[in-house]
Structure formats: C-alpha cells, structure tokens
Amino acid sequence: MEDVLDPPIIKERNIFSVVVNKFNQLLVEEKPLELAQLREEAVKFLDNGGGKGEEACSYCLGKRNSDSSDNPEKAVISLKNDRETDYKVYIAVQNELVAAYNDLRDREFTRLFPNESMSFVEANKKYSDPRTSPDEKSRLNPKLGEIKLMYPQKLSEAEPSKTN
Amino acid sequence: MSKFKKKKGGELPAISTASLPDIVFMLLFFFMVATVMRDSTLMVKNQLPAADQIQKLDKKDRVMYIYAGEPSSRYTDKYGTQARIQLNDKFATVSEVGAFVLSERASKRQELQNVLTTSLKVDGDTKMGLITDIKQELRKVNALKLNYTTRVGDYSQNID
C-alpha cells in the first residue's frame, strides 16, 4: 500500500469517459449526451470487443469497432464530476452505468445458464439473501463469479474538478 | 301503594373500574410492541435520490450511517442553508468524519471491525463537493466500503 505505483497504462480506446459539469450536463466521449442514452452508449462501449488475436472477445455482440474497447476485461469507465454537480445526478449516472453492466451480465447469464430461469441480478439477489440455503449459495457462487469475470465492473472515479 | 316504586331519577350508578387495569395493560403492551427505537433524529433534509439498480444491505450491525444535506427548517436560522454533515445526533464538519468512523469501528465487535460498511444517506440536492470531501476523509481512515442509500425509483426522477 505504501509504495507509490506507477499508474497502469490504459489505451485511450479502452476508456469510456463520462464527465458531468456543474450544470448537471453530461459529456460522454467528448460529446454531449442525454442521460437517457447513457446506458445504451455504455453497453455499446463495453460490448464492443474490437480486440484481435489474444485480446479478442468471443461472446461480445458489439460492432468490433477498432476505436472502441478491445474487450470487457480491458474496458474502463471513467467518471468525473464537478464539485457543483448535484448528488442526485451523480446517483443517476452511477445507476445507469451499473445498469449497463447488469444488462450485459443478465444477457450472458441467461445465455450460459438457461436452466436457472432467472437473470443475473435475480441470481445475485438470491445469493445475498440470508434466507437462501448454503447449498443453493455454493451452487450459485461459481456461476455468478464466471459472469462477473466476463464483464468485470471497472468504474473509475476521478478527483472532481474545481469550479472556476 | 303501587307495587312498583318509581326509580329515583338523575343518579347514575358508579362506573365499574374493574376493567381499568385491563385497558391500561392493553395500551402498555400495544406501545411496547409497536414502538421502534430511532437511533438518531434527522436534523438535515433527507430527500434521497432514486435509483433502480440497487442491492439490499442485509447485515445492519456492520453499517454506520453518515447523513448530509441542508439543515431542516428548525435549524436553518442557526446553521444556515449550506449543506452539512450529521453524525449521530449533531452537526459535524468534514474533518470530524475520520474520528467518527474510528470511534464507530472501535465500538463494534472485533470480528466486524474490518468488514464495516459506511452508508451515505445524502439529500439529492447536495453538491458533489461535500460528498467528495467525505469520501477523501473515509479514505484516510481506510473505510473503503461505501454504500449510497437511495430510494427505489426510476433515475429520471432525479432530473428536474
């Protein structure tokens, strides 16, 4: 913890930048965007799968655009707020970004484990419910872990900018 | 003369008090059962933001709460309308958050001390600056598990 590590080098195309200004407006990948479209854009980015060879993503259904993320493993969402941003807008943005991950995880969960007849979110809720039996939990755990590895939640929050 | 005497009007018989203890006990038990202890009174406005991608916190004993928001109307003449932090029952500054977390941590059982979650119950209209300051303080005392408490609802309710 104490040693200062060099920040890892992340390629520009693997970063999905979301900036919220003090008027609660969104700037996503250098372009203004409405909050309603954020989830869709985030899914597009995460699911792009533009990598080649070892970095290819076999389960991604995106456009495989070479300017967007290589694979979900490498894709990082970077969120930056202004100090004057409203908390409720921040929560709304967080909510949409988490929703994007959940949508993708749901999709893969129902594809890989159709016999479960529930979505990732439902399975996760069942797993964290204290009433669920330990047998059921140990059965669900590896499945949830597998999906989480396919779409790891990589949300980075930058220090907020000072308002001038 | 007549066989049936007329009853004297006006005087009511005394009410029987035999059932009074029953009633008192019924009320006592009702309030004993129905009362919930509230651990801290809110002194700030606390209109939580809405979200739908949420998870329940099931283990209440490992959670400590930090409230923030504008002081409620009773306190505005004393504390103004600038958003403030509330820890337990009093207003606090950002620099007191670290000490609060450490004292809360010390008050928990040993095995829970490393798994504590900090729950932020923050009013939706608060500016992110205050929340960032709180988060910086939490990072200093290594309280890295953070939870944002919201109410259930669609995100669009957050945008006016």
Interface residues (C-beta under 8 A of the other chain):
Chain A: N24 L35 A36 N81 D82 R83 E84 T85 D86 Y87 K88 V89 Y90 I91 A92 Q94 N95 E96 V98 A99 N102 V121 N124 K125 S128 D129 P130 E159 P160
Chain B: P49 A50 A51 D52 Q53 Q55 K56 D58 V122 D123 G124 D125 T126 K127 M128 G129 I131 T132 Y148 T150 Y155 S156 N158 I159
